[in-house]
Amino acid sequence: MSQTFDLILKGGIVVNQDGRAERDVGILNGRIAYIGDLSRASAGREIDCRGLHILPGVIDTQVHFREPGLDHKEDLESGSRAAVMGGVTAVFEMPNTNPQTTTPETLADKVRRGHHRMHCDFAFWVGGTAENTKDVAELERLPGAAGIKVFMGSSTGSLLVEDDKGVAEILRRTRRRAAFHSEDEAMLRERKHLRVTGDPSSHPVWRSAEVALACTERLVRIARETGARIHVLHVSTAEEMEFLRGYKDVATVEVTPHHLTLAAPEAYERLGTYVQMNPPVRDEHHRQAIWEGVDEGVADILGSDHAPHTREEKDKVYPDTPSGMTGVQTLVPIMLDHVNASRMTLERFVDMTSAGPKRLFGIARKGRIAVGYDADFTIVDLKHRETITNAWIASKCGWTPYDGKTVTGWPIGTIVRGNVVMWEGELQSPSQGEAVLFEEALKP
């Protein structure tokens, strides 16, 4: 083809809907304009991608970037910088900030803060509460809204909706897929005495598999009764994975790299409170069951649940320690290491990080390498061995539970709407992040 493009990716192995093959990709005005042989074409910039795999841009649909109100841990700029350093091109950020993202005004404020300040594209979950139930249908269609997120456990104040009636009232008003943190709050209150001071390994004893399963069973029943679509976040138990395989008509499933990679008791012995998460990292039985859910397709997508805290906060004595760890920057290398270990195929990784999020949440123009789509790419070297270190982490908190872990497979480049944002570990352009568009919320 004889044509001029803004950018040509030359000779990479493109992974898209018809498999993988060595191809050139031509980009014009931020969109994919041609896939094939571009040996006769010209461009303002060409990048030699021979020996590299060109993947659809990785979309992380669960991150906590802490802004506004908790900026000492993270902010939209630093969190998105961590994302693109790890090959992530778009994120969905959570509502438990201060103030909480529960109104049109607080959502619009986040969109304003993110526009051309975040390095990747973005959307924001809107928290469903008892106070904003009547506004759910409007809130989930506002610009920049990923949908409605409900905490049935592990939250405080109005973001906690633990009763069946409150959940049903929200689901009756939703038209998009709503996301849920599924742990039974009443059971958590009853089981608080099981926490052992100074022993973070008691965390999964307190927040047991039974606590998670009881809530997920309630949630699925309510979804069926209300005719709503639900998304169960960070599924961590064998019992939930077995249960959810029977309800794929209403429920989709997210799993996380840490639940697929880390296991008790070793993780708690080595990392202590730095592996403390909600829901918890559990033993090998549960880890293997989550992998079976990935293999069988019960698990739909991967999300990092990036939830940073400072070392000072994490170094307190359990249970006076916050739950959460970094994850957005390590999602790609940790999962590529699993790909290289033959634990999952590269195509399955792509399905769970780009095609899957597009399918579940109706993302417009993202999630595929196809003509007309946004030119979002995660470019990786599957043979590159690298050791993850705290020094590499761009998050404000500056640490990762994977410090010292050597992986095979590494993000080489991050391209967002045709902008080369990261290449070989260096930021390449000013932040140009914009709000993600959704098919169910496009304005006529």
Stockholm file with secondary structure:
# STOCKHOLM 1.0

chainA/1-444         MSQTFDLILKGGIVVNQDGRAERDVGILNGRIAYIGDLSRASAGREIDCRGLHILPGVIDTQVHFREPGLDHKEDLESGSRAAVMGGVTAVFEMPNTNPQTTTPETLADKVRRGHHRMHCDFAFWVGGTAENTKDVAELERLPGAAGIKVFMGSSTGSLLVEDDKGVAEILRRTRRRAAFHSEDEAMLRERKHLRVTGDPSSHPVWRSAEVALACTERLVRIARETGARIHVLHVSTAEEMEFLRGYKDVATVEVTPHHLTLAAPEAYERLGTYVQMNPPVRDEHHRQAIWEGVDEGVADILGSDHAPHTREEKDKVYPDTPSGMTGVQTLVPIMLDHVNASRMTLERFVDMTSAGPKRLFGIARKGRIAVGYDADFTIVDLKHRETITNAWIASKCGWTPYDGKTVTGWPIGTIVRGNVVMWEGELQSPSQGEAVLFEEALKP
#=GR chainA/1-444 SS CCCEEEEEEEEEEEEETTEEEEEEEEEETTEEEEEECCTTCEEEEEEECTTCEEEECEEEEEECCCTTTCTTTCCHHHHHHHHHHTTEEEEEECSCSSSCSCSHHHHHHHHHHHTTTSSSEEEEEEECCSSSGGGHHHHTTSTTEEEEEEESSSCCGGGBCCSHHHHHHHHHHCCSCEEEECCCHHHHHHTGGGCBTTBGGGHHHHSCHHHHHHHHHHHHHHHHHHTCCEEECSCCCHHHHHHHTTCTTTEEEEECHHHHHCCBTHHHHHHGGGGCCSSCCCBHHHHHHHHHHHHHTCCCEECCCBCCCCHHHHTSCTTSSCCCCCCTTTHHHHHHHHHHTTSSCHHHHHIIIIIHHHHHHTBSSCSSCCTTSBCCEEEEEEEEEEECCGGGCCSTTCCCTTTTCEEEEEEEEEEETTEEEEETTEECSCCCCCBCCBGGGCCC
#=GC SS_cons         CCCEEEEEEEEEEEEETTEEEEEEEEEETTEEEEEECCTTCEEEEEEECTTCEEEECEEEEEECCCTTTCTTTCCHHHHHHHHHHTTEEEEEECSCSSSCSCSHHHHHHHHHHHTTTSSSEEEEEEECCSSSGGGHHHHTTSTTEEEEEEESSSCCGGGBCCSHHHHHHHHHHCCSCEEEECCCHHHHHHTGGGCBTTBGGGHHHHSCHHHHHHHHHHHHHHHHHHTCCEEECSCCCHHHHHHHTTCTTTEEEEECHHHHHCCBTHHHHHHGGGGCCSSCCCBHHHHHHHHHHHHHTCCCEECCCBCCCCHHHHTSCTTSSCCCCCCTTTHHHHHHHHHHTTSSCHHHHHIIIIIHHHHHHTBSSCSSCCTTSBCCEEEEEEEEEEECCGGGCCSTTCCCTTTTCEEEEEEEEEEETTEEEEETTEECSCCCCCBCCBGGGCCC
//
